[in-house]
Amino acid sequence: MADSAPQGDRSGPARPGILMGRPFGIPIYVSPTWFIVAIVITVMFEPQVAQHVQRPVSYLVALTYAVLLYASVLVHEIGHSVVARCFGLPVRAITLHILGGVSEIEEEPRTPGREFLVAAAGPVLSLGLAVGGYAALLLVPMPDVTVLLIEALTLANLIVGVFNLLPGLPLDGGRLVRAAVWKITGRQRTATVAAGWAGRVVAVTVLILGAALSATGGGERWLTVIWAALVASFIWVGAGEAIRVARIRDRIPLLNARALARRAVSVAQDTPLAEAVRRAQEAGAGAIVVVGRDDDPVGIVSETAVIATPEHRRPWVDTASLTRTLDPGMILSADITGEDLVAAVNRVPASEYLLVEPTGEMYGVLVAQDLAKTFARA
């Protein structure tokens, strides 16, 4: 499976896998779960290969199929990512995992037409690989084991292409549905919610079909049920997340840095932590800003670090030791709102941000956790 849903609301430096390369400048990661799937595919495919070549070569050929299968998924994801970048959308990474792959596109396409083209690129390439494989089988003489390999890859790409066209988020077909509804209604949120609910219908359908096939299947019926449950849960969770994100987006225009800011007190770098906390409590402030010799802010005291410091040690700890230095991206205008606020926070992830007036005077501190609580209520 593949998923090209935008990931703009995610942050954090951690990557769920091993960096394999940067084609077109896009980092490609392979999740450790892929190795589990590769082993399973190799073991399941090997008996067919063993009919044409002897062991242990048959295991090597079966492993080659597993690698080529995920290479096909990678081509699918690169299709999404390259088209997205052609429209100026930043692509954070592509990750191959247990159920296929995901392209982390950081922004939404700005028009339904672009949404359609980004979503369609992956399935078009998968179906193109299937057509190419079928043509090779018809036109090119090959050894039996190679024919088996090409047949399996052709069928796999056909399944990937068709499956991803199912009309529900987070699948590519769901994005096509969203593009169509968006074009008709002119409302992106309505389109996202409609495609999300369609995804939930697809998830239930997959689960029911999996159960039905297992009832008429052979000795591997348990594997059919497990796989159907995994796929259905992936689609259900992704559809639910799409609906939740749509609700969050309704809140974004209402975000206001001033309204979310905490009052802050300024202290010198050598101020004992106990004294800094006392001043903050006396002023009713929820944040502490450390200033330099010219009274210019140089850092924000970490609330987490303060809480972790026992009270009996606070008189002997300099406030500066619990301070995160202010990077340029951590200083925001107190007037920043909506999408601009979200973009600024995503651009430079931090626990606190200093808010300043247009004149340069300190207004207060924006705590990322307070912003996250606003989204959590969606």
Solvent accessible surface area in square Angstrom, and as a share of the most:
residue,aa,sasa,rsa
1,M,30,0.13
2,A,0,0.00
3,D,14,0.07
4,S,0,0.00
5,A,23,0.18
6,P,22,0.14
7,Q,6,0.03
8,G,16,0.16
9,D,77,0.40
10,R,127,0.46
11,S,74,0.48
12,G,37,0.36
13,P,137,0.86
14,A,86,0.66
15,R,66,0.24
16,P,76,0.48
17,G,24,0.23
18,I,92,0.46
19,L,81,0.40
20,M,122,0.55
21,G,28,0.27
22,R,138,0.50
23,P,50,0.32
24,F,136,0.57
25,G,50,0.48
26,I,1,0.01
27,P,15,0.09
28,I,6,0.03
29,Y,25,0.10
30,V,15,0.08
31,S,11,0.07
32,P,82,0.52
33,T,48,0.28
34,W,30,0.10
35,F,94,0.39
36,I,101,0.51
37,V,14,0.08
38,A,4,0.03
39,I,115,0.58
40,V,67,0.38
41,I,27,0.14
42,T,15,0.09
43,V,90,0.52
44,M,87,0.39
45,F,14,0.06
46,E,4,0.02
47,P,68,0.43
48,Q,86,0.38
49,V,0,0.00
50,A,35,0.27
51,Q,143,0.64
52,H,84,0.38
53,V,37,0.21
54,Q,155,0.69
55,R,144,0.53
56,P,106,0.66
57,V,78,0.45
58,S,0,0.00
59,Y,95,0.36
60,L,114,0.56
61,V,26,0.15
62,A,0,0.00
63,L,74,0.37
64,T,52,0.30
65,Y,24,0.09
66,A,0,0.00
67,V,72,0.41
68,L,68,0.34
69,L,27,0.13
70,Y,14,0.05
71,A,41,0.32
72,S,14,0.09
73,V,7,0.04
74,L,39,0.19
75,V,55,0.31
76,H,0,0.00
77,E,0,0.00
78,I,29,0.15
79,G,6,0.06
80,H,0,0.00
81,S,0,0.00
82,V,45,0.26
83,V,38,0.22
84,A,0,0.00
85,R,109,0.40
86,C,103,0.62
87,F,55,0.23
88,G,60,0.58
89,L,8,0.04
90,P,54,0.34
91,V,20,0.12
92,R,58,0.21
93,A,1,0.01
94,I,0,0.00
95,T,5,0.03
96,L,9,0.05
97,H,35,0.16
98,I,57,0.29
99,L,20,0.10
100,G,2,0.02
101,G,1,0.01
102,V,18,0.10
103,S,0,0.00
104,E,10,0.04
105,I,1,0.00
106,E,56,0.25
107,E,76,0.34
108,E,32,0.14
109,P,2,0.01
110,R,183,0.67
111,T,58,0.34
112,P,26,0.16
113,G,43,0.42
114,R,94,0.34
115,E,0,0.00
116,F,97,0.40
117,L,94,0.47
118,V,0,0.00
119,A,0,0.00
120,A,18,0.14
121,A,16,0.12
122,G,0,0.00
123,P,2,0.01
124,V,97,0.56
125,L,73,0.36
126,S,1,0.00
127,L,54,0.27
128,G,42,0.40
129,L,71,0.35
130,A,7,0.06
131,V,102,0.59
132,G,40,0.39
133,G,12,0.12
134,Y,128,0.49
135,A,39,0.30
136,A,30,0.23
137,L,46,0.23
138,L,120,0.59
139,L,141,0.70
140,V,79,0.46
141,P,129,0.81
142,M,46,0.21
143,P,90,0.56
144,D,95,0.49
145,V,30,0.17
146,T,44,0.26
147,V,42,0.24
148,L,25,0.12
149,L,24,0.12
150,I,41,0.21
151,E,85,0.38
152,A,17,0.13
153,L,22,0.11
154,T,20,0.12
155,L,102,0.51
156,A,13,0.10
157,N,7,0.03
158,L,81,0.40
159,I,99,0.50
160,V,19,0.11
161,G,0,0.00
162,V,81,0.46
163,F,41,0.17
164,N,0,0.00
165,L,70,0.35
166,L,55,0.28
167,P,72,0.46
168,G,0,0.00
169,L,4,0.02
170,P,8,0.05
171,L,0,0.00
172,D,0,0.00
173,G,2,0.02
174,G,0,0.00
175,R,0,0.00
176,L,34,0.17
177,V,41,0.24
178,R,11,0.04
179,A,4,0.03
180,A,53,0.41
181,V,34,0.19
182,W,25,0.09
183,K,148,0.63
184,I,144,0.73
185,T,64,0.37
186,G,57,0.55
187,R,146,0.53
188,Q,53,0.24
189,R,86,0.31
190,T,47,0.27
191,A,0,0.00
192,T,11,0.06
193,V,32,0.19
194,A,42,0.32
195,A,0,0.00
196,G,0,0.00
197,W,129,0.45
198,A,28,0.22
199,G,0,0.00
200,R,48,0.18
201,V,98,0.56
202,V,15,0.08
203,A,2,0.02
204,V,70,0.40
205,T,62,0.36
206,V,23,0.13
207,L,86,0.43
208,I,109,0.55
209,L,102,0.51
210,G,5,0.04
211,A,57,0.44
212,A,53,0.41
213,L,114,0.57
214,S,10,0.07
215,A,73,0.57
216,T,117,0.68
217,G,31,0.29
218,G,53,0.51
219,G,72,0.69
220,E,110,0.49
221,R,114,0.42
222,W,148,0.52
223,L,43,0.22
224,T,46,0.27
225,V,66,0.38
226,I,85,0.43
227,W,117,0.41
228,A,10,0.08
229,A,42,0.32
230,L,69,0.34
231,V,9,0.05
232,A,7,0.05
233,S,56,0.36
234,F,46,0.19
235,I,0,0.00
236,W,112,0.39
237,V,102,0.59
238,G,18,0.17
239,A,0,0.00
240,G,16,0.16
241,E,66,0.30
242,A,18,0.14
243,I,3,0.02
244,R,87,0.32
245,V,29,0.17
246,A,3,0.02
247,R,117,0.43
248,I,15,0.08
249,R,82,0.30
250,D,70,0.36
251,R,75,0.27
252,I,9,0.05
253,P,94,0.59
254,L,146,0.73
255,L,8,0.04
256,N,56,0.29
257,A,0,0.00
258,R,77,0.28
259,A,84,0.65
260,L,40,0.20
261,A,25,0.20
262,R,57,0.21
263,R,157,0.57
264,A,15,0.12
265,V,21,0.12
266,S,54,0.35
267,V,2,0.01
268,A,49,0.38
269,Q,86,0.38
270,D,107,0.55
271,T,10,0.06
272,P,55,0.34
273,L,0,0.00
274,A,36,0.28
275,E,48,0.21
276,A,0,0.00
277,V,21,0.12
278,R,114,0.42
279,R,94,0.34
280,A,9,0.07
281,Q,135,0.60
282,E,135,0.61
283,A,41,0.32
284,G,60,0.58
285,A,16,0.13
286,G,38,0.37
287,A,11,0.09
288,I,13,0.07
289,V,0,0.00
290,V,1,0.00
291,V,16,0.09
292,G,20,0.19
293,R,247,0.90
294,D,118,0.61
295,D,108,0.56
296,D,85,0.44
297,P,46,0.29
298,V,53,0.30
299,G,0,0.00
300,I,2,0.01
301,V,8,0.04
302,S,28,0.18
303,E,61,0.27
304,T,105,0.61
305,A,28,0.22
306,V,20,0.11
307,I,127,0.65
308,A,80,0.62
309,T,12,0.07
310,P,59,0.37
311,E,132,0.59
312,H,139,0.62
313,R,122,0.44
314,R,38,0.14
315,P,60,0.38
316,W,212,0.75
317,V,19,0.11
318,D,73,0.38
319,T,0,0.00
320,A,41,0.31
321,S,78,0.51
322,L,34,0.17
323,T,34,0.20
324,R,98,0.36
325,T,96,0.56
326,L,21,0.11
327,D,61,0.32
328,P,121,0.76
329,G,24,0.23
330,M,1,0.01
331,I,75,0.38
332,L,17,0.08
333,S,50,0.32
334,A,0,0.00
335,D,73,0.38
336,I,30,0.15
337,T,56,0.33
338,G,7,0.07
339,E,101,0.45
340,D,97,0.50
341,L,0,0.00
342,V,24,0.14
343,A,46,0.36
344,A,4,0.03
345,V,22,0.12
346,N,48,0.25
347,R,168,0.61
348,V,39,0.22
349,P,67,0.42
350,A,16,0.13
351,S,56,0.36
352,E,11,0.05
353,Y,0,0.00
354,L,2,0.01
355,L,0,0.00
356,V,28,0.16
357,E,42,0.19
358,P,107,0.67
359,T,113,0.66
360,G,53,0.51
361,E,117,0.53
362,M,59,0.27
363,Y,87,0.33
364,G,1,0.01
365,V,0,0.00
366,L,0,0.00
367,V,7,0.04
368,A,26,0.20
369,Q,106,0.47
370,D,27,0.14
371,L,7,0.04
372,A,55,0.43
373,K,101,0.43
374,T,14,0.08
375,F,38,0.16
376,A,77,0.60
377,R,157,0.57
378,A,36,0.28
